[in-house]
């Protein structure tokens, strides 16, 4: 369906979208259409965008992290991680963004210090003016990870302009991570069906 760009955002377009809240924005951040854009909702694995941002800016991508039982107890097993494997921070970020690995997100936060990591996540949100956003864990498993369409639009625009390496990872159809202990390579295939398309931003 053709859409008409309008200044108001509480307008439903003549297309079939089944969602509680929706927002569409152009590359400048201008709203095209949306509804319930100011309503807070649990954001699930969109949380990992903030986890990736904090990890990129607070840790060296070359730092090495050993996978622990505590990290592996996190719900889900995307990435196929095992106890005592060791990966660079950059590879754990890849696992988060390509296959939505909760284990990788937990390992990053635990290595840094989970309390401080969450503090940095929430402080970053405040600094960006995301006043209706809260992070309670680095994975998105908690329903207390909440935000609004408008706050997420603000954050994704910020990532797009200031940390393009994050969306660059999400555009890849696949990538490789390496267990430093064994030297074994592991291919991770992006679970996003848009990955690899030339018009996909991230």
C-alpha positions in Angstrom: 0.0 0.0 0.0 1.2 3.5 -0.7 1.8 5.6 2.4 1.4 9.4 2.8 3.9 11.0 5.0 2.2 13.0 7.7 3.4 15.1 10.7 1.3 13.3 13.2 2.3 9.8 14.5 -0.9 8.5 15.9 -2.2 7.4 12.5 -2.8 3.8 11.3 -1.8 3.3 7.7 -4.0 1.3 5.3 -1.8 -1.8 5.6 -2.2 -5.0 7.7 0.0 -4.8 10.8 -0.8 -6.9 13.9 1.0 -5.1 16.7 0.4 -3.3 20.0 2.7 -0.4 19.1 4.2 0.6 15.8 6.4 3.4 14.5 7.9 4.0 11.1 10.6 6.7 10.7 12.7 7.9 7.8 16.5 8.0 8.0 16.4 11.5 9.5 14.3 10.3 12.4 11.1 11.9 11.1 7.9 10.0 11.9 6.1 8.6 8.9 3.3 6.9 10.9 2.6 5.0 14.1 0.4 4.3 17.0 0.9 3.8 20.8 4.3 5.4 20.2 4.6 6.7 23.8 3.3 3.5 25.5 5.9 1.5 27.4 6.2 -2.2 26.4 8.7 -5.0 27.1 11.3 -4.9 24.4 12.8 -8.4 24.6 15.9 -8.9 22.5 16.0 -5.3 21.3 17.7 -4.9 24.6 20.8 -6.4 23.0 21.3 -3.2 20.9 22.1 -1.4 24.2 24.2 -4.3 25.5 26.2 -4.2 22.3 26.6 -0.4 22.5 27.9 -0.5 26.1 30.2 -3.4 25.3 31.7 -1.7 22.3 32.3 1.6 24.2 33.2 0.3 27.6 35.3 -2.8 26.7 38.0 -3.6 24.2 36.8 -5.8 21.4 40.1 -7.8 21.9 39.5 -8.6 25.6 39.1 -12.3 26.1 36.2 -13.7 28.1 35.8 -17.3 29.4 32.3 -18.8 29.3 31.2 -19.8 32.8 28.4 -22.0 34.1 26.6 -18.9 35.4 26.5 -17.3 31.9 25.5 -20.7 30.3 22.6 -21.0 32.8 20.9 -18.1 31.0 17.8 -19.2 29.2 18.4 -20.2 25.6 21.4 -21.8 23.9 21.9 -19.7 20.7 25.5 -19.7 19.7 26.2 -23.2 21.0 28.6 -22.0 23.8 30.1 -24.4 26.3 31.8 -24.0 29.6 35.5 -22.9 29.6 35.4 -21.8 26.0 37.1 -18.4 25.5 36.1 -15.7 23.1 37.0 -12.1 22.3 34.5 -9.4 23.3 34.0 -8.7 19.6 33.0 -12.3 18.9 30.5 -12.3 21.7 28.9 -9.2 20.3 28.6 -10.9 17.0 26.8 -13.8 18.6 24.4 -11.4 20.3 23.5 -9.5 17.2 23.4 -12.4 14.7 21.7 -15.2 16.6 20.4 -13.2 19.7 22.6 -15.2 22.1 21.5 -14.7 25.7 24.6 -16.6 26.9 26.9 -14.1 25.1 25.0 -11.1 26.5 25.2 -12.5 30.0 28.9 -13.4 29.7 29.7 -9.8 28.6 27.8 -8.2 31.5 29.2 -10.7 34.1 32.8 -10.2 33.0 32.3 -6.4 33.2 30.3 -6.6 36.5 26.6 -7.0 35.9 25.5 -4.2 38.3 27.9 -1.7 36.7 27.0 -2.9 33.2 23.3 -2.3 33.8 24.0 1.0 35.4 25.9 2.0 32.2 23.0 0.8 30.0 20.5 2.9 31.9 22.7 5.9 32.1 23.2 5.8 28.4 19.5 5.7 27.9 19.1 8.8 30.2 21.9 10.6 28.4 20.1 10.1 25.1 16.8 11.4 26.5 15.2 8.0 26.5 13.1 8.9 29.6 10.6 6.0 29.2 13.3 3.3 28.9 14.5 0.9 31.6 17.0 -2.1 31.5 16.9 -4.8 34.1 19.1 -7.4 32.4 21.5 -7.4 29.4 19.5 -10.1 27.4 15.9 -8.9 27.3 14.5 -11.9 29.1 13.1 -9.7 31.9 9.7 -8.1 31.2 11.2 -5.1 33.1 13.3 -4.3 30.1 10.9 -1.7 28.7 10.8 1.2 26.2 8.6 3.1 23.8 8.5 3.3 20.0 9.7 6.9 20.3 12.7 6.0 22.6 13.7 3.1 20.4 13.6 5.3 17.3 15.8 7.8 19.1 18.2 5.1 20.0 18.4 3.4 16.6 19.0 6.8 15.0 21.8 7.4 17.5 23.4 4.0 16.7 23.1 4.6 13.0 25.0 7.8 13.2 27.5 7.2 16.0 28.1 3.4 16.1 27.7 2.1 12.5 29.7 -1.0 13.4 26.7 -2.4 15.3 24.3 -2.3 12.4 27.1 -3.5 10.1 27.2 -6.7 12.0 23.4 -7.1 11.9 23.4 -6.8 8.1 25.7 -9.8 7.6 24.1 -13.1 6.5 26.7 -14.9 8.6 30.0 -14.4 10.4 32.7 -16.5 12.2 33.7 -16.6 15.8 36.7 -18.4 17.2 37.1 -20.3 20.5 40.6 -19.1 21.6 41.1 -22.2 23.7 40.8 -24.7 20.9 41.2 -22.5 17.8 38.0 -23.9 16.4 35.9 -21.6 14.2 32.1 -21.5 14.5 29.9 -20.0 11.8 26.9 -18.1 13.0 24.0 -17.6 10.5 22.0 -14.5 10.9 18.4 -15.3 12.1 17.1 -12.0 10.5 15.5 -12.8 7.1 16.4 -9.3 5.9 20.2 -9.8 6.4 22.2 -9.6 3.2 19.6 -7.5 1.3 21.2 -4.3 -0.2 18.5 -2.1 1.1 18.6 -3.4 4.7 20.1 -0.8 7.1 20.3 -3.1 10.1 
